[in-house]
Amino acid sequence: VKDLVSKNNLSREISLKTLYNNGLRIYTTQDPDIQKCIDEVFKDKKYFPKLEGGSDSPQGAMVVMDPYTGEVKGIVGGAGEKSADLVLNRATSTLATKRPGSSIKPIAVYAPAIEAGVVTPASVIDDIPTYIGNYHPENYDKTYRGLTSIRDAIVSSINVVAVKTWLKLGADNSVNFLKNLGITTLTRDDRYAAMALGGLTNGVTVHEMTAAYAAFANKGI
């Protein structure tokens, strides 16, 4: 509908009528076999058991993308049977963004830092208790490893090394790199050290994170 409005200069009402009544052929990049596999898992209640003591089940979303073309081969925006059209799509909607946690580190910290020459995979940073004003990043296991290479910090997802690397890189370089990878949900407040650990104000969408990570397989493009 949006494409008909913008490209054919039609009103939304006429676009809807055109979509449903004019026999349009809509071509997508979807792979039916991949889509079938995703749908089977997300419709299976055993993968989304109800939470203990509550009536709600966990939710989820998934995007499968060809990293060399950017084509979406399969997508699902929620768990359970699809009961309506034009409902919330947790894979693409900015209403369903989530903080990405440590999955942000490769694209907000390490890739831009290595590209800028701030560090190399063999660079060593001291993983020790660190204070940045009132902010005190801790590792997930509450321990510290001392001198640690960037390579090992990535493997073990060490928070202190990620934050220290981010500080060397600088907020602007991190933000610009994320924008170049297609992350559109950043705000002016996303310039604090917690950003290195996924503490984004608005979070990200599954679709944009998938596209950003595709760059690793596609030689940085």
VEXKOL-977289 format. One line per 10 residues: their letters; for each residue x, y, z negated of N, C-alpha, C, CB. Coordinates in Angstrom, 2 decimals. Each point is the difference from the previous one (the first is absolute). Glycine has a CB too. Example, Ala and Ser with C-alpha at 12.3 -4.5 7.8 and 13.67 -1.06 7.14 Angstrom:
VEXKOL-977289
as = 13.19,-5.69,-7.80,-0.89,1.19,0.00,0.90,1.20,0.00,-1.89,-1.17,-1.25 ~ 1.54,2.22,1.97,0.82,1.19,-0.06,-0.77,1.09,-0.73,1.18,-0.63,2.15
This chain:
VEXKOL-977289
vkdlvsknnl = 0.83,-1.20,0.00,-0.83,1.20,0.00,0.87,1.26,0.00,-1.81,-1.26,-1.21 ~ 2.83,1.26,0.38,0.90,1.16,-0.06,0.68,0.23,1.35,0.39,-0.43,-2.45 ~ 0.01,-0.67,3.10,0.64,0.13,1.32,-0.95,0.58,1.04,1.47,-1.94,-0.56 ~ -2.72,1.51,0.54,-0.98,0.52,0.95,-0.25,1.49,-0.24,-1.07,-2.27,0.13 ~ 1.02,2.65,-1.40,-0.22,1.41,-0.34,1.16,0.85,0.51,-1.32,-0.68,-2.03 ~ 2.56,0.24,1.75,1.17,0.82,0.32,0.39,-0.06,1.48,0.78,-0.37,-2.32 ~ -0.85,-0.83,2.91,0.48,-0.16,1.38,-1.05,0.34,1.05,1.53,-1.75,-0.84 ~ -2.80,1.46,0.53,-1.07,0.24,0.98,-0.84,1.22,-0.34,-0.04,-2.44,0.44 ~ 0.43,3.13,-1.53,-0.69,1.23,-0.41,-1.50,-0.25,-0.21,1.70,1.34,1.27 ~ -2.02,-2.45,-1.91,-1.39,-0.33,-0.29,-0.31,0.29,-1.47,0.02,-1.78,1.80
sreislktly = -1.29,1.98,-2.10,-0.40,0.16,-1.39,0.07,-1.36,-0.69,-1.49,1.97,0.57 ~ 1.50,-1.97,-1.89,0.03,-1.27,-0.73,-1.25,-0.83,0.30,1.36,1.08,-1.82 ~ -2.51,-0.41,1.91,-1.25,-0.73,0.26,0.04,-0.68,1.37,-1.24,1.64,-1.44 ~ 1.68,-0.91,2.45,0.10,-0.58,1.35,1.06,-1.10,0.03,-0.73,2.19,1.02 ~ 1.83,-2.00,-1.77,1.06,-1.01,-0.04,-0.52,-1.31,-0.59,1.71,1.83,-0.24 ~ -2.51,-1.73,-0.82,-0.58,-1.21,-0.59,-0.92,-0.72,0.99,0.15,1.07,-2.26 ~ -0.97,-0.30,2.96,-0.90,-0.60,0.99,0.80,-0.64,1.13,-1.77,1.70,-0.56 ~ 2.84,-1.03,0.96,0.86,-0.54,1.06,0.64,-1.31,-0.44,0.45,2.33,0.82 ~ 0.01,-2.35,-2.07,0.67,-1.18,-0.54,-0.93,-1.21,-0.03,1.46,1.50,-1.37 ~ -2.69,-1.27,0.93,-0.91,-1.14,-0.22,-0.85,-0.34,1.23,-0.05,0.64,-2.38
nnglriyttq = -0.07,0.27,3.34,-0.95,-0.23,1.09,0.58,0.01,1.41,-1.63,1.01,-1.48 ~ 2.86,-0.53,1.64,0.52,0.20,1.36,0.94,-1.09,0.47,-0.24,2.40,-0.38 ~ 0.31,-3.53,-0.36,0.81,-1.12,0.48,1.48,0.30,0.10,-1.96,-0.73,1.22 ~ 2.49,1.48,-2.17,1.43,0.31,0.02,0.83,-1.26,-0.22,-0.49,2.31,-0.87 ~ 1.63,-2.36,1.51,0.97,-1.06,-0.27,1.10,0.59,-0.88,-0.51,-1.19,2.22 ~ 0.68,0.59,-3.39,1.00,0.49,-0.95,1.12,-1.02,-0.08,-1.76,1.26,-1.32 ~ 2.96,-0.84,1.67,1.16,-0.89,0.00,0.82,0.22,-1.26,0.04,0.01,2.52 ~ 0.26,-1.08,-3.23,0.81,0.09,-1.21,1.23,-0.89,0.14,-2.05,0.49,-1.38 ~ 2.96,-0.36,0.43,1.22,-0.82,0.00,-0.15,-1.21,-0.91,1.36,2.05,0.47 ~ -2.54,-2.25,-1.00,-0.25,-1.08,-0.95,0.29,-1.37,0.60,-1.72,1.42,-1.09
dpdiqkcide = 2.40,-2.26,0.31,0.24,-1.39,0.37,-1.04,-0.85,-0.73,2.52,0.39,0.38 ~ -3.46,-1.01,0.34,-1.08,-0.75,-0.66,0.48,-1.08,-0.94,-1.37,0.46,1.98 ~ 2.48,-1.12,-1.65,0.50,-1.07,-0.87,0.52,0.58,-1.32,0.60,-1.36,2.02 ~ 0.13,2.45,-1.94,0.51,0.65,-1.21,-1.17,0.53,-0.83,2.15,0.63,1.19 ~ -3.10,0.02,-0.53,-1.14,0.54,-0.72,-0.79,-1.10,-0.70,-0.12,1.88,1.65 ~ -0.03,-3.01,-1.00,-0.73,-1.12,-0.60,0.70,-0.49,-1.27,-0.82,-0.67,2.27 ~ 2.14,0.58,-2.22,0.76,-0.45,-1.18,-0.18,0.97,-1.17,1.68,-1.11,1.52 ~ -1.59,2.40,-1.23,-0.16,1.00,-1.06,-1.40,-0.07,-0.59,1.68,1.49,1.13 ~ -2.67,-1.55,-0.25,-1.39,-0.02,-0.47,-0.29,-1.21,-0.88,-0.67,1.22,2.07 ~ 1.22,-2.37,-1.69,-0.25,-1.21,-0.78,0.53,0.14,-1.43,0.13,-1.35,2.11
vfkdkkyfpk = 1.04,1.95,-2.26,0.58,0.18,-1.34,-0.79,1.03,-0.80,2.27,-0.60,0.91 ~ -2.59,1.72,-0.31,-0.65,1.08,-0.75,-1.47,-0.29,-0.31,1.57,1.57,1.09 ~ -2.16,-2.55,-0.39,-1.37,-0.41,-0.31,-0.04,-1.13,-1.03,-0.67,0.69,2.29 ~ 1.82,-1.28,-2.57,0.07,-1.14,-0.91,0.09,0.49,-1.44,1.11,-1.39,1.78 ~ -2.13,1.13,-2.57,-0.09,0.53,-1.36,1.10,-0.54,-0.91,-2.45,0.21,0.32 ~ 3.04,-1.34,0.03,1.04,-0.55,-0.89,1.24,0.89,-0.04,-0.85,-2.28,0.49 ~ 1.03,3.09,0.55,1.16,0.91,0.01,-0.31,1.31,-0.73,0.73,-1.03,2.17 ~ -2.00,1.26,-2.51,-0.39,1.23,-0.68,-0.92,-0.33,-1.17,0.22,1.31,2.16 ~ 0.31,-2.07,-3.13,-0.83,-0.42,-1.14,-0.41,1.18,-0.86,1.16,-2.21,0.00 ~ -2.33,2.10,-0.59,-0.48,1.07,-0.87,0.94,0.17,-1.19,-2.38,-0.45,0.71
leggsdspqg = 2.55,1.69,-1.12,0.90,0.30,-1.10,-0.58,-0.52,-1.31,0.84,2.03,1.22 ~ 0.02,-2.49,-2.09,-0.44,-0.56,-1.27,-0.77,1.03,-0.82,1.97,-1.55,0.03 ~ -3.17,1.16,-0.45,-0.80,0.89,-0.82,-0.75,1.07,0.77,1.60,-0.43,-1.77 ~ -1.56,0.36,3.09,-0.69,1.01,0.80,-0.74,-0.61,1.17,1.70,1.65,-0.66 ~ -2.43,-0.82,1.37,-0.78,-0.47,1.14,0.65,0.34,1.33,-2.05,0.24,-1.37 ~ 3.08,0.58,1.32,0.66,0.44,1.24,1.11,-0.95,0.42,-0.55,2.36,-0.60 ~ 0.74,-2.46,1.90,1.11,-0.78,0.56,1.06,0.96,0.52,-1.56,-1.91,0.61 ~ 2.82,1.47,-0.55,1.03,0.84,0.59,-0.33,0.32,1.47,1.71,-1.01,-1.57 ~ -1.21,2.12,2.05,-0.20,0.36,1.40,1.34,-0.03,0.72,-2.00,1.42,-0.60 ~ 1.95,-1.29,1.89,1.24,-0.02,0.77,-0.23,0.47,1.42,0.83,-1.86,-1.42
amvvmdpytg = 0.25,2.03,2.13,-0.05,0.40,1.41,1.27,-0.49,0.67,-1.44,2.04,-0.51 ~ 1.40,-2.16,1.82,1.17,-0.53,0.72,0.03,0.54,1.43,-0.05,-2.09,-1.42 ~ 1.26,2.37,1.89,0.21,0.40,1.38,1.14,-0.83,0.57,-0.83,2.36,-0.46 ~ 0.62,-2.95,1.62,1.05,-0.72,0.71,0.31,0.79,1.26,-0.74,-2.29,-0.93 ~ 1.99,2.70,1.08,0.38,0.89,1.09,1.18,-0.58,0.78,-0.83,1.97,-1.31 ~ 0.81,-1.80,2.62,1.16,-0.32,0.82,1.00,1.15,-0.17,-1.40,-1.35,1.69 ~ 2.55,1.10,-2.31,0.92,1.10,-0.31,0.66,0.61,1.23,0.41,-1.10,-2.15 ~ -0.48,0.40,3.28,0.66,0.52,1.20,-0.91,0.87,0.84,1.43,-2.02,0.00 ~ -2.75,1.91,-0.20,-0.94,0.81,0.78,-0.88,0.87,-0.88,0.01,-1.77,1.72 ~ -0.09,1.45,-3.02,-0.90,0.71,-0.89,-1.44,-0.47,0.10,1.50,1.92,0.19
evkgivggag = -1.73,-2.96,0.62,-1.36,-0.50,0.18,-0.48,-0.74,-1.24,0.40,-0.17,2.46 ~ -1.61,0.49,-2.92,-0.60,-0.72,-1.12,-0.60,-1.29,0.52,-0.47,2.16,-1.23 ~ 0.99,-3.27,0.75,-0.45,-1.31,0.45,-1.12,-0.57,-0.86,2.28,-0.40,0.88 ~ -2.35,0.86,-2.13,-1.05,-0.46,-0.89,-0.13,0.97,-1.16,0.40,-2.40,0.66 ~ -1.61,2.57,-1.16,-0.20,0.94,-1.10,-1.24,-0.42,-0.79,1.09,1.87,1.32 ~ -1.02,-1.71,-2.62,-1.16,-0.22,-0.85,0.00,1.05,-1.09,0.00,-2.49,0.49 ~ -1.18,3.07,-0.76,-0.09,1.13,-0.91,-0.58,-0.32,-1.35,-0.21,1.37,1.96 ~ 0.04,-2.67,-2.27,-0.53,-0.36,-1.29,-0.26,-1.48,-0.11,-1.00,2.25,-0.17 ~ 0.91,-2.73,-1.05,-0.25,-1.42,-0.23,-1.51,-0.27,0.03,2.12,-0.19,-1.37 ~ -2.47,-1.06,1.69,-1.40,-0.41,0.01,-0.62,0.12,1.37,-0.16,0.71,-2.35
eksadlvlnr = -1.09,-1.17,2.45,-0.72,0.07,1.26,-0.28,1.45,0.37,-1.04,-2.25,-0.46 ~ 1.20,2.56,1.74,-0.30,1.35,0.48,-1.52,0.11,0.14,2.24,0.19,1.22 ~ -2.83,0.69,-2.02,-1.46,0.08,-0.05,-0.58,1.23,0.67,0.13,-1.26,-2.09 ~ 0.73,2.17,2.56,-0.51,1.23,0.63,1.07,0.58,0.92,-1.49,0.46,-1.99 ~ 1.08,0.45,2.86,0.92,0.70,0.88,0.34,1.36,-0.60,-0.94,-1.20,2.01 ~ 2.09,1.74,-1.60,0.43,1.34,-0.41,0.09,0.16,-1.51,-1.04,0.87,2.07 ~ 1.40,-1.97,-2.76,0.21,0.08,-1.44,1.48,0.30,-0.28,-1.92,-1.63,-0.41 ~ 2.26,1.77,-0.87,1.38,0.35,-0.37,0.98,-1.04,0.52,-0.86,1.16,-2.05 ~ 1.86,-0.69,2.79,1.06,-0.86,0.51,1.25,0.27,-0.83,-0.99,-0.04,2.36 ~ 1.32,-0.89,-3.23,1.12,0.20,-0.91,1.35,-0.06,0.69,-1.39,-0.97,-1.79
atstlatkrp = 1.42,0.57,3.03,1.27,-0.06,0.74,0.35,1.34,0.63,-0.43,-2.40,0.45 ~ -0.57,3.21,-0.14,0.26,1.23,0.75,-0.50,1.27,-0.67,-0.13,-1.38,2.01 ~ -0.84,1.29,-2.89,-0.65,1.19,-0.54,0.87,0.70,-1.03,-2.20,-1.06,0.41 ~ 2.27,2.39,-0.32,0.71,0.78,-1.00,-0.78,0.06,-1.31,1.04,1.36,1.82 ~ -2.26,-1.89,-1.83,-0.77,-0.10,-1.23,0.43,-1.23,-0.82,-1.93,1.16,1.13 ~ 2.73,-2.01,-0.51,0.40,-1.25,-0.66,1.52,-0.11,-0.13,-2.05,-1.09,0.90 ~ 2.73,2.22,-0.94,1.45,-0.04,-0.13,0.40,-0.51,-1.39,0.21,1.91,1.64 ~ 0.94,-2.54,-1.70,0.55,-0.51,-1.26,1.47,0.38,-0.10,-1.65,-1.92,-0.01 ~ 2.11,2.07,-1.22,1.44,0.24,-0.17,0.76,-1.26,0.39,-0.43,1.67,-1.86 ~ 1.48,-1.53,2.65,0.67,-1.16,0.57,1.03,-0.67,-0.90,-0.37,1.07,2.13
gssikpiavy = 0.67,-0.47,-3.29,0.99,-0.61,-0.87,1.35,-0.13,0.69,-1.84,-1.23,-1.15 ~ 2.55,0.16,0.83,1.37,-0.15,0.50,0.10,-0.21,1.50,0.56,-0.94,-2.20 ~ -1.68,0.65,2.86,0.06,-0.16,1.45,0.34,1.32,0.70,-1.66,-1.85,-0.17 ~ 1.62,2.97,-0.56,0.38,1.28,0.59,1.51,0.16,0.09,-2.10,0.98,-0.91 ~ 2.85,-1.71,0.08,1.46,0.22,-0.09,0.73,-0.10,1.33,-0.14,-0.89,-2.28 ~ -0.09,-0.15,3.09,0.74,-0.08,1.26,-0.25,1.16,0.95,-0.09,-2.43,-0.26 ~ -1.14,2.99,0.25,-0.31,1.05,0.98,0.12,1.41,-0.55,-1.50,-1.61,1.08 ~ 1.44,1.78,-2.40,0.11,1.33,-0.59,1.37,0.27,-0.57,-2.41,-0.08,-0.50 ~ 3.18,-0.98,0.24,1.29,0.15,-0.66,1.15,-0.55,0.84,-1.17,-0.13,-2.20 ~ 1.18,-1.18,2.37,1.21,-0.63,0.54,0.21,0.22,1.50,-0.26,-1.70,-1.76
apaieagvvt = -0.77,1.56,2.55,0.18,0.24,1.44,0.43,1.43,0.30,-1.73,-1.75,0.45 ~ 1.04,2.76,-1.01,0.45,1.36,0.29,1.37,0.31,-0.59,-2.36,0.68,0.06 ~ 2.69,-1.25,-1.21,1.30,0.26,-0.61,1.14,-0.61,0.82,-1.10,0.07,-2.24 ~ 0.86,-1.28,2.75,1.02,-0.64,0.84,0.13,0.74,1.32,-0.48,-2.22,-1.07 ~ -0.66,2.61,1.66,0.06,0.71,1.29,0.71,1.35,-0.14,-2.14,-1.12,0.70 ~ 1.94,1.78,-1.85,0.62,1.31,-0.23,1.45,-0.11,-0.44,-2.24,0.89,-0.59 ~ 2.72,-2.11,0.34,1.37,-0.18,-0.44,0.21,0.29,-1.47,0.69,0.58,2.27 ~ -1.78,-0.49,-3.03,0.11,0.25,-1.44,0.57,-1.21,-0.71,-1.94,1.59,0.13 ~ 1.53,-2.79,0.31,0.52,-1.25,-0.54,0.15,-0.99,1.15,-1.10,0.41,-2.26 ~ 1.77,-1.50,1.96,0.06,-1.16,0.89,-0.52,-1.19,-0.80,1.99,0.93,1.35
pasviddipt = -2.27,-2.06,-0.72,-0.44,-1.17,-0.76,1.00,-0.44,-1.06,-1.27,-0.71,2.00 ~ 2.54,1.07,-1.80,1.04,-0.40,-0.96,0.29,1.05,-1.06,0.98,-1.37,1.80 ~ -1.61,2.53,-1.71,0.21,1.04,-1.01,-0.42,-0.51,-1.37,-0.37,1.79,1.72 ~ 1.07,-1.32,-2.75,-0.26,-0.46,-1.36,-0.54,1.16,-0.85,1.83,-1.75,0.21 ~ -2.92,1.48,-0.93,-0.60,0.98,-0.89,-0.17,-0.64,-1.37,-1.21,1.16,1.93 ~ 1.41,-0.36,-2.98,-0.04,-0.54,-1.36,-1.45,-0.11,-0.49,2.26,1.01,-0.46 ~ -2.66,-2.24,0.22,-1.34,-0.27,-0.51,0.06,0.03,-1.53,-0.60,-1.42,2.03 ~ 0.36,2.62,-2.57,0.05,0.22,-1.45,-1.20,0.87,-0.38,2.56,-0.20,-0.05 ~ -2.91,0.29,-1.25,-1.10,0.87,-0.41,0.21,1.41,0.55,-0.32,-1.37,-2.09 ~ -0.72,1.91,2.72,0.11,1.26,0.71,-1.17,0.91,-0.37,1.21,-1.15,1.90
yignyhpeny = -0.90,2.44,-2.10,-1.04,0.96,-0.34,0.07,1.15,0.99,0.10,-0.63,-2.45 ~ -1.26,0.95,3.05,-0.11,1.11,0.94,-1.05,0.94,-0.58,0.68,-1.42,2.04 ~ -0.24,2.38,-2.84,-0.95,0.80,-0.75,-0.73,-0.90,-0.99,-0.26,1.61,1.94 ~ -1.06,-1.61,-1.84,-0.81,-0.86,-0.87,-0.26,-1.37,0.62,-1.07,2.05,-0.92 ~ 1.58,-2.24,2.14,-0.27,-1.26,0.71,1.09,-1.01,-0.29,-1.20,1.26,1.82 ~ 0.79,-2.47,-2.16,0.94,-1.05,-0.37,-0.35,-1.29,0.75,0.34,1.06,-2.30 ~ 0.25,-1.26,3.49,-0.32,-1.21,0.76,0.56,-1.25,-0.68,0.00,1.35,2.10 ~ -0.81,-2.39,-2.16,0.43,-1.27,-0.59,-0.12,-1.11,1.03,-0.71,0.78,-2.28 ~ 1.55,-1.79,2.16,-0.12,-1.16,0.86,-1.12,-0.91,-0.49,2.45,0.13,0.55 ~ -2.97,-0.94,0.35,-1.17,-0.80,-0.34,0.25,-0.96,-1.16,-0.70,0.17,2.37
dktyrgltsi = 1.96,-0.62,-2.51,0.31,-0.96,-1.07,0.61,0.67,-1.23,0.34,-1.74,1.75 ~ -0.34,3.07,-1.76,0.50,0.79,-1.14,1.49,-0.22,-0.27,-2.29,-0.13,-0.97 ~ 3.02,-0.37,1.96,1.45,-0.19,-0.17,0.74,0.84,1.02,-0.36,-2.35,-0.87 ~ 1.69,2.45,0.71,0.84,0.78,0.89,1.19,-0.85,0.41,-0.73,2.18,-1.07 ~ 1.19,-1.99,2.30,1.02,-0.88,0.57,1.35,0.67,0.19,-1.81,-1.20,1.13 ~ 1.90,2.47,-1.45,1.27,0.70,0.20,0.25,0.27,1.47,0.90,-1.08,-2.06 ~ 0.35,1.04,2.49,0.35,0.31,1.38,-0.66,-1.00,0.96,2.20,0.99,-0.78 ~ -3.01,-0.44,1.69,-0.82,-0.84,0.87,0.05,0.54,1.42,-1.51,-0.60,-1.92 ~ 1.69,-0.29,2.89,0.01,0.43,1.40,-1.42,0.30,0.46,2.06,-1.37,0.44 ~ -2.18,2.20,0.58,-1.31,0.30,0.59,-0.65,-1.29,0.49,0.79,2.31,0.67
rdaivssinv = 0.00,-3.16,-0.07,-0.53,-1.28,0.51,-0.65,-0.81,-1.13,1.78,-0.03,1.79 ~ -1.11,-0.09,-2.92,-0.55,-0.75,-1.13,-1.20,0.72,-0.63,2.28,-0.97,-0.43 ~ -2.23,2.29,0.46,-1.11,0.78,-0.56,-1.28,-0.22,0.80,1.64,1.71,-0.84 ~ -1.49,-1.85,2.15,-1.16,-0.28,0.85,-0.54,-1.40,-0.29,0.90,1.55,1.78 ~ 0.01,-2.51,-1.85,-0.40,-1.39,-0.23,-0.75,-0.14,-1.32,1.98,-0.78,1.32 ~ -1.48,1.44,-2.38,-0.59,-0.13,-1.33,-0.99,1.12,-0.33,2.08,-1.14,-0.71 ~ -2.32,2.04,1.66,-0.94,1.11,-0.18,0.27,0.76,-1.30,-1.72,-1.28,1.30 ~ 2.95,1.77,-1.42,0.43,0.67,-1.23,-0.44,1.47,0.04,1.98,-1.57,-0.21 ~ -2.80,1.95,-0.73,-0.60,1.34,0.00,1.02,1.12,-0.20,-2.07,-1.04,-0.87 ~ 2.98,0.87,-0.06,0.95,1.07,-0.32,0.86,0.33,1.22,0.03,-0.74,-2.41
vavktwlklg = 0.43,-0.26,3.11,0.83,0.24,1.20,-0.82,0.69,1.08,1.41,-2.03,-0.54 ~ -2.67,1.64,0.69,-0.86,0.64,0.99,-0.18,1.49,-0.30,-1.19,-2.18,0.36 ~ 0.95,2.50,-1.63,-0.19,1.40,-0.38,1.29,0.80,0.20,-1.76,-0.70,-1.65 ~ 2.88,0.14,1.25,1.27,0.70,0.17,0.34,0.22,1.48,0.79,-0.99,-2.16 ~ -1.10,0.01,2.98,0.23,0.15,1.43,-0.91,1.08,0.58,0.68,-2.42,0.15 ~ -1.92,2.42,-0.60,-0.96,1.01,0.46,0.47,1.41,-0.36,-1.86,-1.67,-0.25 ~ 2.44,1.82,-0.95,0.50,1.31,-0.42,1.15,0.46,0.90,-0.69,-0.51,-2.36 ~ 1.54,-0.44,2.75,1.10,0.33,0.92,-0.55,0.41,1.37,1.50,-1.62,-1.22 ~ -2.55,0.93,1.65,-0.61,0.25,1.30,-0.71,1.34,0.04,-0.26,-2.45,0.32 ~ -0.51,2.75,-1.34,-0.78,1.23,-0.05,-1.44,-0.22,0.42,2.07,1.27,0.46
adnsvnflkn = -2.97,-0.56,-1.13,-1.44,-0.18,0.23,-0.40,0.30,1.44,-0.38,0.58,-2.38 ~ 0.89,0.51,2.94,-0.40,0.39,1.35,0.39,-1.07,1.03,0.25,2.40,-0.65 ~ 0.95,-2.94,0.51,0.43,-1.04,0.95,-0.86,-1.25,-0.12,2.34,0.90,-0.12 ~ -2.73,-1.22,-1.11,-0.85,-1.17,-0.21,-1.38,0.22,0.61,1.26,-0.53,-2.10 ~ -1.84,1.68,1.84,-1.34,0.32,0.51,0.01,0.04,1.53,-0.50,1.30,-2.09 ~ 1.48,-0.65,2.66,0.07,0.10,1.46,0.15,-1.36,0.66,1.00,2.26,-0.24 ~ -0.23,-3.14,-0.40,0.19,-1.35,0.54,-1.32,-0.76,-0.01,2.39,0.00,-0.79 ~ -3.14,0.11,-0.31,-1.29,-0.67,-0.10,-0.97,0.53,1.04,0.39,-0.36,-2.43 ~ -0.38,1.67,2.64,-0.88,0.58,1.01,0.36,-0.50,1.40,-0.30,2.04,-1.45 ~ 1.60,-2.16,1.71,0.44,-0.51,1.31,-0.43,-1.45,0.21,1.95,1.56,-0.09
lgittltrdd = -2.12,-2.30,-1.01,-0.46,-1.38,0.10,-1.52,-0.10,0.06,2.03,-0.70,-1.24 ~ -2.71,1.84,1.18,-1.44,0.00,0.17,-0.82,0.05,-1.27,0.44,-1.22,2.01 ~ 0.19,1.48,-3.16,-0.75,0.12,-1.24,-0.63,1.40,-0.05,1.55,-1.65,-1.20 ~ -2.88,1.72,1.16,-0.70,1.28,0.11,-0.65,0.45,-1.30,-0.40,-0.54,2.36 ~ 0.50,-0.25,-3.42,-0.74,0.30,-1.23,0.83,0.73,-1.05,-1.35,-2.00,0.45 ~ 2.54,2.46,-0.09,0.86,0.70,-0.96,-0.55,1.38,-0.34,1.97,-1.24,0.90 ~ -1.69,1.70,-2.11,-0.42,1.32,-0.44,1.21,0.82,-0.42,-2.23,-0.92,-0.74 ~ 2.01,2.18,0.42,1.09,0.86,-0.46,0.58,-0.48,-1.33,-1.07,1.92,1.18 ~ 0.28,-2.68,-1.93,0.46,-0.49,-1.30,0.91,-1.22,0.12,-2.09,0.89,-0.99 ~ 2.17,-1.48,2.16,0.81,-1.21,0.18,1.46,0.36,0.23,-2.00,-1.19,0.95
ryaamalggl = 2.57,1.84,-1.94,1.41,0.40,0.08,0.70,-0.21,-1.34,-0.57,1.70,1.78 ~ 0.02,-2.62,-2.58,0.60,-0.31,-1.29,0.64,-1.38,0.05,-1.70,1.44,-1.16 ~ 2.61,-1.69,0.19,0.78,-1.23,0.03,-0.86,-1.26,-0.03,1.81,1.25,-1.14 ~ -2.99,-1.17,0.52,-0.88,-1.17,-0.07,-0.43,-0.46,1.39,-0.80,0.77,-2.23 ~ 0.92,0.10,3.20,-0.32,-0.35,1.38,0.85,-1.16,0.49,-0.66,2.37,0.43 ~ 1.89,-2.45,-0.94,0.91,-1.07,0.42,-0.51,-1.37,-0.40,1.88,1.59,-0.19 ~ -2.81,-1.64,-0.77,-0.55,-1.26,-0.49,-1.45,-0.18,0.43,1.57,0.10,-1.96 ~ -2.00,0.72,2.92,-1.36,-0.15,0.51,-1.02,0.86,-0.70,0.60,-2.26,0.59 ~ -0.17,3.20,-1.41,-0.93,0.85,-0.73,-0.53,1.14,0.85,1.18,-0.60,-2.08 ~ -1.84,0.28,3.16,-0.55,1.02,0.90,-1.35,0.48,-0.50,1.22,-1.03,1.93
tngvtvhemt = -1.49,2.30,-1.76,-1.24,0.59,-0.51,-1.23,-0.69,0.57,1.19,2.17,-0.24 ~ -1.23,-2.31,1.56,-1.18,-0.57,0.66,0.19,-1.45,0.43,-0.54,2.27,0.77 ~ 1.74,-2.80,-0.95,0.24,-1.36,0.47,0.11,-0.06,1.51,-1.22,-0.85,-1.98 ~ 1.10,-0.35,2.53,0.13,-0.22,1.45,-1.05,-1.01,0.44,2.49,0.51,-0.07 ~ -2.70,-0.59,1.38,-0.90,-1.02,0.53,0.80,-1.22,0.43,-1.62,1.78,0.77 ~ 0.96,-2.91,-0.74,0.65,-1.24,0.45,0.46,0.15,1.45,-1.43,-1.35,-1.58 ~ 0.62,1.98,2.40,0.33,0.16,1.41,1.28,0.81,0.19,-2.44,-0.13,0.55 ~ 2.56,1.24,-1.26,1.19,0.85,0.16,1.24,-0.66,-0.58,-1.47,2.02,-0.09 ~ 1.34,-2.76,-1.00,1.14,-0.73,-0.53,0.47,-1.08,0.97,-0.82,0.45,-2.32 ~ -0.13,-1.11,2.96,0.35,-1.02,0.99,0.77,0.61,1.16,-2.04,-1.32,-0.63
aayaafankg = 1.53,2.44,1.12,0.67,0.67,1.12,1.39,0.48,-0.38,-2.23,0.71,0.86 ~ 2.38,-0.21,-2.09,1.30,0.48,-0.45,1.01,-1.15,-0.07,-1.13,1.83,-1.30 ~ 0.69,-2.95,0.75,0.90,-1.15,-0.11,0.33,-0.63,1.36,-0.94,-0.42,-2.27 ~ 0.07,0.61,3.23,0.26,-0.55,1.34,1.28,0.58,0.59,-2.47,-0.28,0.35 ~ 2.83,1.48,-0.80,1.22,0.63,0.52,1.24,-0.82,-0.28,-1.07,2.20,-0.30 ~ 1.07,-2.96,-0.81,1.17,-0.83,-0.30,0.21,-1.07,1.06,-0.36,0.42,-2.44 ~ -0.74,-1.02,2.89,0.11,-1.04,1.03,0.26,0.61,1.38,-1.53,-1.46,-1.35 ~ 1.14,2.72,1.54,0.09,0.62,1.31,1.19,0.95,0.10,-2.47,-0.21,0.21 ~ 3.55,-0.11,-0.90,1.25,0.75,0.08,-0.16,1.48,-0.35,0.73,-1.61,1.74 ~ -1.58,1.88,-2.72,-0.13,1.36,-0.50,-1.02,0.84,0.71,2.30,-0.17,-0.63
i = -2.98,-0.39,1.62,-1.00,0.77,0.75,-1.38,-0.37,-0.49,1.51,0.12,2.02
